[in-house]
Amino acid sequence: MTMDIHEILKRLPHRYPFLLVDRVLEIEPGKSLRALKNVTMNEPFFVGHFPHRPVMPGVMILEALAQAAAILAFDKLGVRPDEKTVFYFAGIDRARFKRPVEPGDQLMLHVTLDRMKASIVKFTSVARVDDAVVAEADLLCTMRRVG
């Protein structure tokens, strides 16, 4: 199953300038998801990071991976986000950054759901450009109802 931007907008609460998933290429329900983020010079963070050598901040790569993880978790639970549902980071372990991500790169996001217990979900995640790993981390996320 694939998802275009219109379907992603239904499944994530994020909006510009913080929506960091452009397309879902493949989803194995309850197990894994592959998505992409096209990195362009128009990204607002490039204005200051760094003006002389634009590099995507590592925390933004992790955020892109977390958004891909949220799509997978919402899909597994059979729910869609609404104004009362928030998907938070609960922890990031073993984060490693292997090489810079620059404008023009296509960031491939791969997340695997390792386990789900109560409202805590653990994912293994890897971001690649071409075939090179640029970042990887274990992500802990939680879904909460607010308000």
C-alpha positions as a Markdown table, in Angstrom:
| # | Residue | x | y | z |
|---|---|---|---|---|
| 1 | Met | 0.0 | 0.0 | 0.0 |
| 2 | Thr | 1.3 | 3.5 | -0.8 |
| 3 | Met | 0.1 | 6.9 | 0.3 |
| 4 | Asp | 0.3 | 10.2 | -1.5 |
| 5 | Ile | 0.5 | 13.6 | 0.3 |
| 6 | His | -3.3 | 13.8 | 0.5 |
| 7 | Glu | -3.6 | 10.6 | 2.4 |
| 8 | Ile | -0.6 | 11.5 | 4.6 |
| 9 | Leu | -2.4 | 14.8 | 5.6 |
| 10 | Lys | -5.3 | 12.7 | 6.8 |
| 11 | Arg | -3.0 | 10.5 | 8.9 |
| 12 | Leu | -0.7 | 13.0 | 10.5 |
| 13 | Pro | -1.6 | 16.2 | 12.3 |
| 14 | His | 1.6 | 18.0 | 11.2 |
| 15 | Arg | 1.5 | 20.8 | 8.6 |
| 16 | Tyr | 4.0 | 23.1 | 6.9 |
| 17 | Pro | 6.7 | 23.8 | 7.9 |
| 18 | Phe | 6.8 | 20.7 | 10.1 |
| 19 | Leu | 5.3 | 18.0 | 7.8 |
| 20 | Leu | 8.4 | 15.9 | 6.9 |
| 21 | Val | 6.9 | 12.9 | 5.0 |
| 22 | Asp | 6.1 | 13.5 | 1.3 |
| 23 | Arg | 5.0 | 10.0 | 0.3 |
| 24 | Val | 4.6 | 6.5 | 1.8 |
| 25 | Leu | 6.1 | 4.0 | -0.6 |
| 26 | Glu | 5.2 | 0.8 | 1.2 |
| 27 | Ile | 3.5 | -0.2 | 4.4 |
| 28 | Glu | 3.4 | -3.7 | 5.8 |
| 29 | Pro | 0.5 | -3.2 | 8.3 |
| 30 | Gly | 1.6 | -3.5 | 11.9 |
| 31 | Lys | 5.2 | -4.2 | 10.9 |
| 32 | Ser | 7.1 | -1.7 | 8.8 |
| 33 | Leu | 6.8 | 1.4 | 6.6 |
| 34 | Arg | 9.0 | 2.9 | 4.0 |
| 35 | Ala | 8.5 | 6.6 | 3.1 |
| 36 | Leu | 10.4 | 9.5 | 1.6 |
| 37 | Lys | 11.1 | 13.1 | 2.2 |
| 38 | Asn | 12.3 | 15.2 | -0.7 |
| 39 | Val | 14.9 | 17.7 | 0.8 |
| 40 | Thr | 14.8 | 21.0 | -1.0 |
| 41 | Met | 16.6 | 24.3 | -0.6 |
| 42 | Asn | 13.2 | 25.8 | 0.4 |
| 43 | Glu | 13.2 | 24.1 | 3.8 |
| 44 | Pro | 13.0 | 26.9 | 6.4 |
| 45 | Phe | 15.8 | 25.4 | 8.6 |
| 46 | Phe | 18.4 | 25.9 | 5.8 |
| 47 | Val | 18.3 | 29.7 | 6.3 |
| 48 | Gly | 20.3 | 29.3 | 9.5 |
| 49 | His | 21.7 | 25.8 | 9.3 |
| 50 | Phe | 24.1 | 26.7 | 7.7 |
| 51 | Pro | 23.9 | 29.7 | 5.3 |
| 52 | His | 27.3 | 28.8 | 3.8 |
| 53 | Arg | 26.7 | 25.1 | 3.7 |
| 54 | Pro | 23.1 | 24.0 | 4.1 |
| 55 | Val | 22.7 | 20.8 | 6.1 |
| 56 | Met | 19.5 | 19.2 | 7.4 |
| 57 | Pro | 19.6 | 19.2 | 11.2 |
| 58 | Gly | 19.9 | 15.7 | 12.7 |
| 59 | Val | 16.9 | 16.4 | 14.9 |
| 60 | Met | 14.8 | 17.1 | 11.8 |
| 61 | Ile | 15.9 | 13.7 | 10.4 |
| 62 | Leu | 14.8 | 12.1 | 13.6 |
| 63 | Glu | 11.5 | 14.0 | 13.4 |
| 64 | Ala | 10.9 | 12.7 | 9.9 |
| 65 | Leu | 11.5 | 9.2 | 11.1 |
| 66 | Ala | 9.1 | 9.7 | 14.0 |
| 67 | Gln | 6.4 | 11.0 | 11.7 |
| 68 | Ala | 6.8 | 7.9 | 9.5 |
| 69 | Ala | 6.5 | 5.8 | 12.8 |
| 70 | Ala | 3.4 | 7.7 | 13.7 |
| 71 | Ile | 1.7 | 6.8 | 10.4 |
| 72 | Leu | 2.6 | 3.1 | 11.0 |
| 73 | Ala | 1.3 | 3.3 | 14.6 |
| 74 | Phe | -2.0 | 5.0 | 13.7 |
| 75 | Asp | -2.4 | 2.4 | 11.0 |
| 76 | Lys | -1.8 | -0.5 | 13.3 |
| 77 | Leu | -4.3 | 0.9 | 15.9 |
| 78 | Gly | -6.9 | 1.7 | 13.2 |
| 79 | Val | -7.2 | 5.3 | 14.3 |
| 80 | Arg | -6.6 | 8.7 | 12.7 |
| 81 | Pro | -5.3 | 11.7 | 14.5 |
| 82 | Asp | -7.8 | 14.4 | 15.6 |
| 83 | Glu | -7.6 | 17.5 | 17.7 |
| 84 | Lys | -7.5 | 15.3 | 20.9 |
| 85 | Thr | -4.8 | 12.8 | 19.8 |
| 86 | Val | -1.1 | 13.6 | 20.0 |
| 87 | Phe | 1.8 | 11.3 | 19.2 |
| 88 | Tyr | 4.8 | 12.2 | 21.3 |
| 89 | Phe | 8.4 | 11.2 | 21.5 |
| 90 | Ala | 9.0 | 9.3 | 24.7 |
| 91 | Gly | 12.7 | 8.5 | 24.0 |
| 92 | Ile | 15.4 | 8.2 | 21.5 |
| 93 | Asp | 18.1 | 5.6 | 21.9 |
| 94 | Arg | 21.3 | 4.8 | 19.9 |
| 95 | Ala | 20.8 | 7.8 | 17.6 |
| 96 | Arg | 23.7 | 7.9 | 15.1 |
| 97 | Phe | 24.3 | 10.3 | 12.3 |
| 98 | Lys | 26.5 | 8.9 | 9.5 |
| 99 | Arg | 26.7 | 11.7 | 6.9 |
| 100 | Pro | 25.1 | 15.1 | 6.2 |
| 101 | Val | 21.8 | 15.5 | 4.3 |
| 102 | Glu | 21.8 | 18.4 | 1.9 |
| 103 | Pro | 19.3 | 20.1 | -0.5 |
| 104 | Gly | 18.6 | 17.8 | -3.4 |
| 105 | Asp | 18.8 | 14.6 | -1.4 |
| 106 | Gln | 15.9 | 12.2 | -1.2 |
| 107 | Leu | 15.7 | 11.0 | 2.3 |
| 108 | Met | 14.3 | 7.4 | 2.5 |
| 109 | Leu | 12.7 | 6.6 | 5.8 |
| 110 | His | 12.3 | 3.1 | 7.1 |
| 111 | Val | 10.7 | 2.3 | 10.4 |
| 112 | Thr | 10.0 | -1.1 | 11.9 |
| 113 | Leu | 7.6 | -1.6 | 14.8 |
| 114 | Asp | 9.4 | -3.7 | 17.4 |
| 115 | Arg | 6.8 | -3.8 | 20.1 |
| 116 | Met | 3.7 | -2.1 | 21.4 |
| 117 | Lys | 2.8 | -2.2 | 25.1 |
| 118 | Ala | -0.1 | -0.1 | 26.4 |
| 119 | Ser | 0.4 | 3.3 | 24.8 |
| 120 | Ile | 4.2 | 3.0 | 24.3 |
| 121 | Val | 5.5 | 1.9 | 20.9 |
| 122 | Lys | 9.1 | 1.1 | 20.1 |
| 123 | Phe | 10.5 | 1.4 | 16.6 |
| 124 | Thr | 13.8 | 0.7 | 14.9 |
| 125 | Ser | 14.5 | 3.4 | 12.3 |
| 126 | Val | 16.9 | 4.1 | 9.5 |
| 127 | Ala | 17.2 | 7.0 | 7.1 |
| 128 | Arg | 19.1 | 6.6 | 3.9 |
| 129 | Val | 20.1 | 8.8 | 0.9 |
| 130 | Asp | 20.6 | 6.6 | -2.1 |
| 131 | Asp | 22.0 | 3.4 | -0.5 |
| 132 | Ala | 24.0 | 5.2 | 2.2 |
| 133 | Val | 22.7 | 5.2 | 5.8 |
| 134 | Val | 22.6 | 8.8 | 7.0 |
| 135 | Ala | 21.0 | 8.3 | 10.4 |
| 136 | Glu | 19.6 | 5.5 | 12.6 |
| 137 | Ala | 17.9 | 5.4 | 16.0 |
| 138 | Asp | 15.6 | 3.4 | 18.2 |
| 139 | Leu | 12.5 | 5.5 | 18.8 |
| 140 | Leu | 10.0 | 5.3 | 21.7 |
| 141 | Cys | 6.7 | 7.1 | 21.1 |
| 142 | Thr | 3.4 | 7.4 | 22.9 |
| 143 | Met | -0.1 | 8.3 | 21.8 |
| 144 | Arg | -2.1 | 10.4 | 24.2 |
| 145 | Arg | -5.6 | 11.8 | 24.3 |
| 146 | Val | -5.6 | 15.5 | 25.4 |
| 147 | Gly | -8.3 | 17.9 | 26.4 |
